[in-house]
């Protein structure tokens, strides 16, 4: 069994409330795991986008991230 875990970007729309995800921060560090507790719509017009609200149960904290910052283990990504 390998002692490394590789992460990749999930397909858009495949992550919902209750999913277990990791967060790729701007400092290029993978943090997590977190539970997705809510998906919110942010912005107006052409600037509208979704934000995923994550909960860290070890620190009792919430984090707000965009789609491009979400990560899941590579073995969970469907390959065609």
Biopython code that builds the backbone (N, CA, C, O; Angstrom):
import numpy as np
from Bio.PDB.StructureBuilder import StructureBuilder

atoms = [
    (1, "UNK", "N", (0.848, -1.182, 0.000)),
    (1, "UNK", "CA", (0.000, 0.000, 0.000)),
    (1, "UNK", "C", (0.889, 1.240, 0.000)),
    (1, "UNK", "O", (1.798, 1.351, 0.822)),
    (2, "UNK", "N", (0.632, 2.172, -0.917)),
    (2, "UNK", "CA", (1.480, 3.361, -0.992)),
    (2, "UNK", "C", (1.269, 4.279, 0.208)),
    (2, "UNK", "O", (0.183, 4.332, 0.785)),
    (3, "UNK", "N", (2.330, 5.000, 0.570)),
    (3, "UNK", "CA", (2.223, 5.912, 1.702)),
    (3, "UNK", "C", (2.028, 7.353, 1.239)),
    (3, "UNK", "O", (2.195, 8.286, 2.024)),
    (4, "UNK", "N", (1.676, 7.536, -0.028)),
    (4, "UNK", "CA", (1.402, 8.861, -0.576)),
    (4, "UNK", "C", (-0.019, 8.908, -1.120)),
    (4, "UNK", "O", (-0.570, 7.906, -1.575)),
    (5, "UNK", "N", (-0.582, 10.089, -1.059)),
    (5, "UNK", "CA", (-1.922, 10.300, -1.574)),
    (5, "UNK", "C", (-1.845, 11.434, -2.583)),
    (5, "UNK", "O", (-1.376, 12.525, -2.261)),
    (6, "UNK", "N", (-2.306, 11.178, -3.803)),
    (6, "UNK", "CA", (-2.275, 12.180, -4.858)),
    (6, "UNK", "C", (-3.659, 12.780, -5.039)),
    (6, "UNK", "O", (-4.666, 12.076, -4.964)),
    (7, "UNK", "N", (-3.702, 14.089, -5.278)),
    (7, "UNK", "CA", (-4.963, 14.814, -5.386)),
    (7, "UNK", "C", (-5.139, 15.378, -6.778)),
    (7, "UNK", "O", (-4.163, 15.656, -7.475)),
    (8, "UNK", "N", (-6.383, 15.547, -7.182)),
    (8, "UNK", "CA", (-6.717, 16.150, -8.463)),
    (8, "UNK", "C", (-7.972, 16.985, -8.334)),
    (8, "UNK", "O", (-8.655, 16.948, -7.311)),
    (9, "UNK", "N", (-8.269, 17.741, -9.383)),
    (9, "UNK", "CA", (-9.485, 18.558, -9.405)),
    (9, "UNK", "C", (-10.675, 17.679, -9.754)),
    (9, "UNK", "O", (-10.605, 16.890, -10.696)),
    (10, "UNK", "N", (-11.757, 17.804, -9.016)),
    (10, "UNK", "CA", (-12.972, 17.047, -9.353)),
    (10, "UNK", "C", (-13.682, 17.674, -10.541)),
    (10, "UNK", "O", (-13.430, 18.828, -10.886)),
    (11, "UNK", "N", (-14.571, 16.910, -11.165)),
    (11, "UNK", "CA", (-15.391, 17.450, -12.252)),
    (11, "UNK", "C", (-16.360, 18.471, -11.673)),
    (11, "UNK", "O", (-16.876, 18.307, -10.567)),
    (12, "UNK", "N", (-16.596, 19.528, -12.445)),
    (12, "UNK", "CA", (-17.507, 20.580, -11.974)),
    (12, "UNK", "C", (-18.902, 19.994, -11.779)),
    (12, "UNK", "O", (-19.428, 19.313, -12.659)),
    (13, "UNK", "N", (-19.479, 20.258, -10.648)),
    (13, "UNK", "CA", (-20.820, 19.772, -10.345)),
    (13, "UNK", "C", (-20.846, 18.426, -9.631)),
    (13, "UNK", "O", (-21.913, 17.958, -9.234)),
    (14, "UNK", "N", (-19.678, 17.796, -9.463)),
    (14, "UNK", "CA", (-19.657, 16.479, -8.818)),
    (14, "UNK", "C", (-19.522, 16.570, -7.302)),
    (14, "UNK", "O", (-19.648, 15.562, -6.608)),
    (15, "UNK", "N", (-19.268, 17.758, -6.790)),
    (15, "UNK", "CA", (-19.117, 17.951, -5.347)),
    (15, "UNK", "C", (-20.373, 18.615, -4.812)),
    (15, "UNK", "O", (-20.747, 19.705, -5.245)),
    (16, "UNK", "N", (-21.020, 17.943, -3.865)),
    (16, "UNK", "CA", (-22.248, 18.469, -3.275)),
    (16, "UNK", "C", (-22.134, 18.570, -1.772)),
    (16, "UNK", "O", (-21.092, 18.258, -1.196)),
    (17, "UNK", "N", (-23.193, 19.001, -1.145)),
    (17, "UNK", "CA", (-23.239, 19.100, 0.310)),
    (17, "UNK", "C", (-23.034, 17.705, 0.900)),
    (17, "UNK", "O", (-23.669, 16.744, 0.466)),
    (18, "UNK", "N", (-22.156, 17.598, 1.878)),
    (18, "UNK", "CA", (-21.854, 16.322, 2.514)),
    (18, "UNK", "C", (-20.613, 15.644, 1.958)),
    (18, "UNK", "O", (-20.157, 14.645, 2.514)),
    (19, "UNK", "N", (-20.061, 16.166, 0.876)),
    (19, "UNK", "CA", (-18.855, 15.569, 0.282)),
    (19, "UNK", "C", (-17.637, 15.836, 1.152)),
    (19, "UNK", "O", (-17.579, 16.836, 1.868)),
    (20, "UNK", "N", (-16.681, 14.946, 1.084)),
    (20, "UNK", "CA", (-15.411, 15.088, 1.789)),
    (20, "UNK", "C", (-14.381, 15.575, 0.781)),
    (20, "UNK", "O", (-14.118, 14.898, -0.213)),
    (21, "UNK", "N", (-13.795, 16.743, 1.027)),
    (21, "UNK", "CA", (-12.863, 17.356, 0.089)),
    (21, "UNK", "C", (-11.634, 17.875, 0.819)),
    (21, "UNK", "O", (-11.612, 17.972, 2.046)),
    (22, "UNK", "N", (-10.620, 18.204, 0.042)),
    (22, "UNK", "CA", (-9.424, 18.872, 0.532)),
    (22, "UNK", "C", (-9.364, 20.228, -0.136)),
    (22, "UNK", "O", (-10.057, 20.465, -1.125)),
    (23, "UNK", "N", (-8.544, 21.121, 0.394)),
    (23, "UNK", "CA", (-8.469, 22.497, -0.069)),
    (23, "UNK", "C", (-7.041, 22.799, -0.486)),
    (23, "UNK", "O", (-6.109, 22.602, 0.293)),
    (24, "UNK", "N", (-6.866, 23.277, -1.710)),
    (24, "UNK", "CA", (-5.548, 23.651, -2.231)),
    (24, "UNK", "C", (-5.393, 25.151, -2.024)),
    (24, "UNK", "O", (-5.963, 25.948, -2.769)),
    (25, "UNK", "N", (-4.620, 25.532, -1.011)),
    (25, "UNK", "CA", (-4.507, 26.950, -0.666)),
    (25, "UNK", "C", (-3.576, 27.688, -1.623)),
    (25, "UNK", "O", (-2.871, 27.078, -2.427)),
    (26, "UNK", "N", (-3.591, 28.973, -1.519)),
    (26, "UNK", "CA", (-2.752, 29.814, -2.380)),
    (26, "UNK", "C", (-1.264, 29.627, -2.102)),
    (26, "UNK", "O", (-0.429, 30.045, -2.905)),
    (27, "UNK", "N", (-0.926, 29.009, -0.987)),
    (27, "UNK", "CA", (0.481, 28.748, -0.665)),
    (27, "UNK", "C", (0.905, 27.361, -1.146)),
    (27, "UNK", "O", (1.946, 26.852, -0.731)),
    (28, "UNK", "N", (0.107, 26.752, -2.015)),
    (28, "UNK", "CA", (0.392, 25.442, -2.613)),
    (28, "UNK", "C", (0.493, 24.331, -1.578)),
    (28, "UNK", "O", (1.297, 23.410, -1.718)),
    (29, "UNK", "N", (-0.320, 24.425, -0.549)),
    (29, "UNK", "CA", (-0.382, 23.399, 0.490)),
    (29, "UNK", "C", (-1.771, 22.787, 0.455)),
    (29, "UNK", "O", (-2.768, 23.504, 0.370)),
    (30, "UNK", "N", (-1.841, 21.451, 0.521)),
    (30, "UNK", "CA", (-3.131, 20.764, 0.590)),
    (30, "UNK", "C", (-3.548, 20.695, 2.059)),
    (30, "UNK", "O", (-2.793, 20.207, 2.900)),
    (31, "UNK", "N", (-4.738, 21.180, 2.362)),
    (31, "UNK", "CA", (-5.260, 21.150, 3.722)),
    (31, "UNK", "C", (-6.545, 20.344, 3.746)),
    (31, "UNK", "O", (-7.291, 20.325, 2.767)),
    (32, "UNK", "N", (-6.801, 19.688, 4.845)),
    (32, "UNK", "CA", (-8.051, 18.950, 4.951)),
    (32, "UNK", "C", (-7.882, 17.657, 5.706)),
    (32, "UNK", "O", (-6.822, 17.410, 6.282)),
    (33, "UNK", "N", (-8.879, 16.846, 5.714)),
    (33, "UNK", "CA", (-10.127, 16.884, 4.957)),
    (33, "UNK", "C", (-11.174, 17.794, 5.594)),
    (33, "UNK", "O", (-11.150, 18.061, 6.795)),
    (34, "UNK", "N", (-12.092, 18.259, 4.748)),
    (34, "UNK", "CA", (-13.194, 19.112, 5.160)),
    (34, "UNK", "C", (-14.501, 18.532, 4.626)),
    (34, "UNK", "O", (-14.514, 17.803, 3.635)),
    (35, "UNK", "N", (-15.588, 18.866, 5.297)),
    (35, "UNK", "CA", (-16.926, 18.508, 4.816)),
    (35, "UNK", "C", (-17.551, 19.725, 4.152)),
    (35, "UNK", "O", (-17.465, 20.834, 4.680)),
    (36, "UNK", "N", (-18.175, 19.527, 3.003)),
    (36, "UNK", "CA", (-18.916, 20.602, 2.349)),
    (36, "UNK", "C", (-20.254, 20.729, 3.070)),
    (36, "UNK", "O", (-21.034, 19.778, 3.116)),
    (37, "UNK", "N", (-20.515, 21.908, 3.633)),
    (37, "UNK", "CA", (-21.754, 22.108, 4.387)),
    (37, "UNK", "C", (-22.749, 23.001, 3.652)),
    (37, "UNK", "O", (-23.935, 23.007, 3.981)),
    (38, "UNK", "N", (-22.269, 23.764, 2.647)),
    (38, "UNK", "CA", (-23.180, 24.642, 1.916)),
    (38, "UNK", "C", (-22.510, 25.084, 0.614)),
    (38, "UNK", "O", (-21.286, 25.195, 0.536)),
    (39, "UNK", "N", (-23.324, 25.329, -0.392)),
    (39, "UNK", "CA", (-22.841, 25.894, -1.651)),
    (39, "UNK", "C", (-23.617, 27.185, -1.871)),
    (39, "UNK", "O", (-24.846, 27.174, -1.943)),
    (40, "UNK", "N", (-22.891, 28.305, -1.979)),
    (40, "UNK", "CA", (-23.526, 29.612, -2.107)),
    (40, "UNK", "C", (-23.228, 30.225, -3.472)),
    (40, "UNK", "O", (-22.200, 29.941, -4.087)),
    (41, "UNK", "N", (-24.138, 31.061, -3.928)),
    (41, "UNK", "CA", (-23.930, 31.835, -5.148)),
    (41, "UNK", "C", (-23.432, 33.216, -4.734)),
    (41, "UNK", "O", (-24.006, 33.855, -3.852)),
    (42, "UNK", "N", (-22.357, 33.667, -5.381)),
    (42, "UNK", "CA", (-21.764, 34.965, -5.055)),
    (42, "UNK", "C", (-21.648, 35.803, -6.317)),
    (42, "UNK", "O", (-21.566, 35.266, -7.421)),
    (43, "UNK", "N", (-21.643, 37.106, -6.153)),
    (43, "UNK", "CA", (-21.468, 38.014, -7.280)),
    (43, "UNK", "C", (-22.747, 38.229, -8.069)),
    (43, "UNK", "O", (-23.778, 37.606, -7.815)),
    (44, "UNK", "N", (-22.645, 39.142, -9.044)),
    (44, "UNK", "CA", (-23.786, 39.499, -9.872)),
    (44, "UNK", "C", (-23.386, 39.508, -11.339)),
    (44, "UNK", "O", (-22.227, 39.752, -11.671)),
    (45, "UNK", "N", (-24.341, 39.243, -12.211)),
    (45, "UNK", "CA", (-24.125, 39.339, -13.652)),
    (45, "UNK", "C", (-23.018, 38.421, -14.140)),
    (45, "UNK", "O", (-22.991, 37.234, -13.815)),
    (46, "UNK", "N", (-22.096, 38.987, -14.931)),
    (46, "UNK", "CA", (-20.991, 38.199, -15.478)),
    (46, "UNK", "C", (-19.999, 37.768, -14.407)),
    (46, "UNK", "O", (-19.208, 36.854, -14.636)),
    (47, "UNK", "N", (-20.027, 38.408, -13.243)),
    (47, "UNK", "CA", (-19.111, 38.058, -12.155)),
    (47, "UNK", "C", (-19.673, 37.027, -11.201)),
    (47, "UNK", "O", (-19.060, 36.741, -10.172)),
    (48, "UNK", "N", (-20.839, 36.456, -11.522)),
    (48, "UNK", "CA", (-21.467, 35.469, -10.633)),
    (48, "UNK", "C", (-20.667, 34.172, -10.620)),
    (48, "UNK", "O", (-20.172, 33.726, -11.655)),
    (49, "UNK", "N", (-20.549, 33.581, -9.458)),
    (49, "UNK", "CA", (-19.828, 32.320, -9.296)),
    (49, "UNK", "C", (-20.310, 31.628, -8.020)),
    (49, "UNK", "O", (-21.043, 32.216, -7.225)),
    (50, "UNK", "N", (-19.894, 30.383, -7.834)),
    (50, "UNK", "CA", (-20.271, 29.627, -6.645)),
    (50, "UNK", "C", (-19.109, 29.601, -5.655)),
    (50, "UNK", "O", (-17.940, 29.649, -6.039)),
    (51, "UNK", "N", (-19.457, 29.523, -4.384)),
    (51, "UNK", "CA", (-18.489, 29.356, -3.313)),
    (51, "UNK", "C", (-18.890, 28.137, -2.500)),
    (51, "UNK", "O", (-20.066, 27.972, -2.173)),
    (52, "UNK", "N", (-17.944, 27.291, -2.173)),
    (52, "UNK", "CA", (-18.186, 26.108, -1.362)),
    (52, "UNK", "C", (-17.779, 26.427, 0.060)),
    (52, "UNK", "O", (-16.658, 26.872, 0.307)),
    (53, "UNK", "N", (-18.695, 26.199, 1.006)),
    (53, "UNK", "CA", (-18.444, 26.440, 2.416)),
    (53, "UNK", "C", (-18.026, 25.110, 3.031)),
    (53, "UNK", "O", (-18.787, 24.142, 3.022)),
    (54, "UNK", "N", (-16.799, 25.075, 3.569)),
    (54, "UNK", "CA", (-16.226, 23.850, 4.126)),
    (54, "UNK", "C", (-16.150, 23.956, 5.640)),
    (54, "UNK", "O", (-15.960, 25.045, 6.182)),
    (55, "UNK", "N", (-16.299, 22.830, 6.322)),
    (55, "UNK", "CA", (-16.216, 22.796, 7.781)),
    (55, "UNK", "C", (-15.060, 21.905, 8.202)),
    (55, "UNK", "O", (-14.944, 20.763, 7.758)),
    (56, "UNK", "N", (-14.206, 22.444, 9.063)),
    (56, "UNK", "CA", (-13.071, 21.709, 9.632)),
    (56, "UNK", "C", (-13.450, 21.304, 11.050)),
    (56, "UNK", "O", (-13.450, 22.139, 11.954)),
    (57, "UNK", "N", (-13.770, 20.034, 11.249)),
    (57, "UNK", "CA", (-14.243, 19.576, 12.561)),
    (57, "UNK", "C", (-13.122, 19.543, 13.605)),
    (57, "UNK", "O", (-13.408, 19.594, 14.801)),
    (58, "UNK", "N", (-11.860, 19.460, 13.186)),
    (58, "UNK", "CA", (-10.763, 19.417, 14.159)),
    (58, "UNK", "C", (-10.535, 20.776, 14.822)),
    (58, "UNK", "O", (-10.064, 20.841, 15.957)),
    (59, "UNK", "N", (-10.867, 21.859, 14.118)),
    (59, "UNK", "CA", (-10.669, 23.204, 14.663)),
    (59, "UNK", "C", (-11.971, 23.958, 14.855)),
    (59, "UNK", "O", (-11.963, 25.090, 15.339)),
    (60, "UNK", "N", (-13.099, 23.344, 14.480)),
    (60, "UNK", "CA", (-14.415, 23.982, 14.558)),
    (60, "UNK", "C", (-14.425, 25.297, 13.771)),
    (60, "UNK", "O", (-14.889, 26.324, 14.266)),
    (61, "UNK", "N", (-13.898, 25.247, 12.522)),
    (61, "UNK", "CA", (-13.798, 26.429, 11.676)),
    (61, "UNK", "C", (-14.496, 26.195, 10.337)),
    (61, "UNK", "O", (-14.629, 25.062, 9.875)),
    (62, "UNK", "N", (-14.934, 27.287, 9.734)),
    (62, "UNK", "CA", (-15.508, 27.253, 8.383)),
    (62, "UNK", "C", (-14.552, 27.941, 7.427)),
    (62, "UNK", "O", (-13.875, 28.898, 7.801)),
    (63, "UNK", "N", (-14.492, 27.456, 6.192)),
    (63, "UNK", "CA", (-13.666, 28.040, 5.143)),
    (63, "UNK", "C", (-14.536, 28.230, 3.909)),
    (63, "UNK", "O", (-15.433, 27.430, 3.646)),
    (64, "UNK", "N", (-14.271, 29.286, 3.155)),
    (64, "UNK", "CA", (-15.004, 29.567, 1.926)),
    (64, "UNK", "C", (-14.016, 29.502, 0.776)),
    (64, "UNK", "O", (-13.028, 30.236, 0.766)),
    (65, "UNK", "N", (-14.270, 28.624, -0.204)),
    (65, "UNK", "CA", (-13.334, 28.438, -1.315)),
    (65, "UNK", "C", (-14.073, 28.410, -2.645)),
    (65, "UNK", "O", (-15.275, 28.148, -2.703)),
    (66, "UNK", "N", (-13.330, 28.685, -3.707)),
    (66, "UNK", "CA", (-13.854, 28.585, -5.054)),
    (66, "UNK", "C", (-13.628, 27.191, -5.608)),
    (66, "UNK", "O", (-12.922, 26.379, -5.010)),
    (67, "UNK", "N", (-14.238, 26.920, -6.763)),
    (67, "UNK", "CA", (-14.159, 25.588, -7.361)),
    (67, "UNK", "C", (-12.723, 25.165, -7.668)),
    (67, "UNK", "O", (-12.358, 24.009, -7.454)),
    (68, "UNK", "N", (-11.919, 26.085, -8.162)),
    (68, "UNK", "CA", (-10.555, 25.747, -8.571)),
    (68, "UNK", "C", (-9.642, 25.399, -7.401)),
    (68, "UNK", "O", (-8.526, 24.927, -7.619)),
    (69, "UNK", "N", (-10.086, 25.619, -6.170)),
    (69, "UNK", "CA", (-9.279, 25.306, -4.992)),
    (69, "UNK", "C", (-9.655, 23.967, -4.350)),
    (69, "UNK", "O", (-8.966, 23.514, -3.437)),
    (70, "UNK", "N", (-10.731, 23.329, -4.809)),
    (70, "UNK", "CA", (-11.158, 22.041, -4.250)),
    (70, "UNK", "C", (-10.313, 20.907, -4.814)),
    (70, "UNK", "O", (-9.941, 20.937, -5.988)),
    (71, "UNK", "N", (-10.008, 19.910, -3.995)),
    (71, "UNK", "CA", (-9.254, 18.734, -4.428)),
    (71, "UNK", "C", (-9.868, 17.482, -3.804)),
    (71, "UNK", "O", (-10.409, 17.520, -2.698)),
    (72, "UNK", "N", (-9.770, 16.367, -4.542)),
    (72, "UNK", "CA", (-10.174, 15.058, -4.028)),
    (72, "UNK", "C", (-9.071, 14.075, -4.379)),
    (72, "UNK", "O", (-8.287, 14.338, -5.291)),
    (73, "UNK", "N", (-8.989, 12.936, -3.673)),
    (73, "UNK", "CA", (-7.971, 11.939, -4.018)),
    (73, "UNK", "C", (-8.144, 11.461, -5.454)),
    (73, "UNK", "O", (-9.270, 11.297, -5.923)),
    (74, "UNK", "N", (-7.027, 11.236, -6.158)),
    (74, "UNK", "CA", (-7.078, 10.856, -7.574)),
    (74, "UNK", "C", (-7.849, 9.564, -7.812)),
    (74, "UNK", "O", (-8.467, 9.410, -8.865)),
    (75, "UNK", "N", (-7.829, 8.635, -6.868)),
    (75, "UNK", "CA", (-8.562, 7.383, -7.085)),
    (75, "UNK", "C", (-10.068, 7.590, -7.076)),
    (75, "UNK", "O", (-10.814, 6.685, -7.450)),
    (76, "UNK", "N", (-10.535, 8.777, -6.650)),
    (76, "UNK", "CA", (-11.965, 9.092, -6.667)),
    (76, "UNK", "C", (-12.404, 9.762, -7.956)),
    (76, "UNK", "O", (-13.599, 9.964, -8.171)),
    (77, "UNK", "N", (-11.455, 10.111, -8.818)),
    (77, "UNK", "CA", (-11.769, 10.786, -10.083)),
    (77, "UNK", "C", (-12.026, 9.735, -11.159)),
    (77, "UNK", "O", (-11.217, 8.833, -11.374)),
    (78, "UNK", "N", (-13.169, 9.872, -11.828)),
    (78, "UNK", "CA", (-13.523, 8.920, -12.890)),
    (78, "UNK", "C", (-12.707, 9.218, -14.136)),
    (78, "UNK", "O", (-12.657, 10.360, -14.591)),
    (79, "UNK", "N", (-12.076, 8.207, -14.681)),
    (79, "UNK", "CA", (-11.327, 8.369, -15.924)),
    (79, "UNK", "C", (-12.096, 7.696, -17.045)),
    (79, "UNK", "O", (-12.691, 6.635, -16.857)),
    (80, "UNK", "N", (-12.078, 8.323, -18.216)),
    (80, "UNK", "CA", (-12.828, 7.753, -19.343)),
    (80, "UNK", "C", (-11.900, 7.144, -20.350)),
    (80, "UNK", "O", (-12.353, 6.616, -21.366)),
]
sb = StructureBuilder()
sb.init_structure("model")
sb.init_model(0)
sb.init_chain("A")
sb.init_seg("    ")
for serial, (resi, resn, name, xyz) in enumerate(atoms, 1):
    if name == "N":
        sb.init_residue(resn, " ", resi, " ")
    sb.init_atom(name, np.array(xyz, "f"), 0.0, 1.0, " ", f" {name:<3s}", serial, name[0])
structure = sb.get_structure()
